[in-house]
Amino acid sequence: MKFESKLEIGQSVKFKPMQRHCKKHSIDYSEGFGIITAIKFTKAKVFYDVIDDYWGLLFDGVDSENIIPSKVK
């Protein structure tokens, strides 16, 4: 089985945190910018860990559907 990611560690991204992150950190469910720190694979999905540029918080296991590459922070 071959695992692939369209993004890479260290890449700047625009992302939406998962609902559990919003509850945990008492933040709004809105887009943010950050840097990918880890990539995790399951049989059917790719998840990313992202350190947010604004809060400096780690958002773990962000679904690949909620992340896009970003050149602007």
N, C-alpha and C positions, 0 to 999 in steps of 0.2 A: 504494500500500500504506500502511495506517495503522498506526503503532506506538503501543501503549498500555502503560502501567504502572499497576498498582493502588496503588503506593507512590510517594513523591516524595523528592527529594534533601532532606536535613536531617531526615527522619522517623526517630523512634526505632523500632527493631525488635528482635525476638528472632530469633536465627538459629543454624543449625548450620553450622560451617565445613566446607569441602570436605575430603576425605581428604588432598589434597595440602597444604593449609594445616597440618593436624595434623602431618604428617611434617616439613614445612619448619620449623615453630616448636616442634616437640617438645611438643605439647599434646594433651590428651585430646579425643576426639570427643564434645563435650558442648555443649549450648546456651549461648549467650551473648547479651549485649545490646550494641547499638551504634547508630550513626547512619549512614544511607545517604549516601555521598559522590558516587556516580555510578551511572548506569543505562545498561546496554548492551543493544542489541537484535540478535538474529540473525533469520533467516527464521522460525524456529520457537520460539525461547526468549527469555526476558528474564533478564538477569544483573545483579547489584548488587555494587558495591564498598561495603564496610562498615568503618568504623573501630570497633573493639571498645572498649567502655567500661572493661574491666578491664585489658587489656594495652596498649591504645593502638596496636594493630597494625592494619594495613590488610589486610583479607581481600578480595581481588579476585575478581571473577567468581563470586560465590556464586549458585547456581541459585535461581530464584524459588520453587521447591518447598521450599526450606529456610529461607524467611523469612516471618515474620508480623508485622503491626504490633504495637507494644507501647506502652502508656502508662506502664508501670512499669519502672524501671531496676533 
